[in-house]
Amino acid sequence: MLAAGAISPDGERAYALGPSAGDTFAAIGVAPPPPARRAYAIRCLDWSERRPHLAGALGAAVADAMLNRRWVTRVKGSRALVVTDAGRAGLRAGLGVEV
């Protein structure tokens, strides 16, 4: 999302919507939620891979869209997600990302 210009750093722990946010999020079926009380777009360090991921309301919207499209599935009894074949194809087509 950073490379695509959908988000851009906004301080040490936050992201802002970038210049290509509308097109990029539309390509993966995400309608960015309006800003609300919940933290909007936060840089959060993943506990397992030790890499930052998108958290907050925008991260939840991305996760919900990917779960609803069955691009990812939950691992029972875990917080982990598995990328499906449909997800690999969708991420390749929408973001140019190979998983």
C-alpha positions in Angstrom: 0.0 0.0 0.0 2.9 2.3 0.7 4.6 1.4 -2.7 1.2 2.0 -4.5 0.8 5.4 -2.9 -2.4 4.4 -1.1 -1.0 5.3 2.3 1.9 7.5 3.3 3.7 7.9 6.6 2.2 10.5 8.9 4.5 10.7 11.9 6.2 7.8 13.7 3.2 5.5 14.2 0.5 6.7 11.8 -0.4 6.6 8.1 -2.4 9.1 6.1 -4.3 8.3 2.9 -2.0 8.8 -0.1 -2.6 10.3 -3.5 -3.7 7.0 -5.1 -5.8 5.8 -2.1 -9.1 5.8 -4.0 -7.9 3.8 -6.9 -5.8 1.4 -4.9 -8.4 0.6 -2.3 -11.1 0.3 -5.0 -8.9 -2.2 -6.8 -9.1 -4.6 -3.8 -12.7 -3.9 -2.9 -12.1 -1.6 0.1 -14.1 1.5 0.8 -12.0 3.5 3.3 -14.2 4.3 6.3 -14.7 7.9 7.3 -12.5 9.1 10.2 -14.2 8.4 13.6 -13.2 8.1 17.2 -11.2 4.9 16.6 -7.6 5.4 15.5 -7.7 5.6 11.7 -4.5 4.2 10.2 -1.8 3.1 12.6 1.6 1.5 11.9 1.6 -1.6 14.2 4.5 -4.1 14.5 3.4 -7.6 13.8 4.3 -9.9 16.7 5.2 -12.9 14.5 6.9 -11.5 11.5 8.3 -8.4 13.2 7.2 -6.2 10.3 4.7 -3.3 10.4 1.2 -3.8 9.3 -1.8 -1.4 8.9 -4.0 -1.3 12.0 -6.9 0.9 13.1 -10.2 1.5 11.3 -8.6 1.4 7.9 -6.7 -1.8 8.6 -9.9 -3.4 9.9 -11.7 -2.4 6.7 -9.0 -4.0 4.6 -9.2 -7.2 6.7 -13.0 -7.3 6.6 -12.9 -6.9 2.8 -10.4 -9.6 2.3 -12.3 -12.0 4.7 -15.6 -11.3 2.9 -14.1 -11.9 -0.5 -12.4 -15.1 0.9 -9.0 -13.8 -0.1 -7.9 -14.8 3.4 -9.2 -17.2 5.9 -8.7 -17.4 9.7 -6.7 -20.2 11.3 -9.0 -21.7 14.0 -7.8 -20.9 17.5 -5.3 -18.3 16.3 -5.1 -14.7 15.1 -3.3 -15.9 12.0 -4.7 -15.6 8.5 -4.0 -17.7 5.4 -4.0 -16.2 1.9 -6.2 -18.2 -0.4 -5.6 -18.8 -4.2 -8.3 -16.2 -4.8 -6.5 -13.8 -2.5 -3.2 -14.4 -4.4 -4.9 -13.6 -7.7 -6.8 -10.6 -6.3 -3.7 -9.1 -4.7 -1.7 -9.7 -7.8 -4.4 -8.0 -10.0 -5.3 -5.2 -7.6 -1.9 -4.3 -6.1 0.7 -6.1 -8.2 1.8 -8.0 -5.1 3.0 -11.6 -5.3 2.1 -13.7 -2.2 
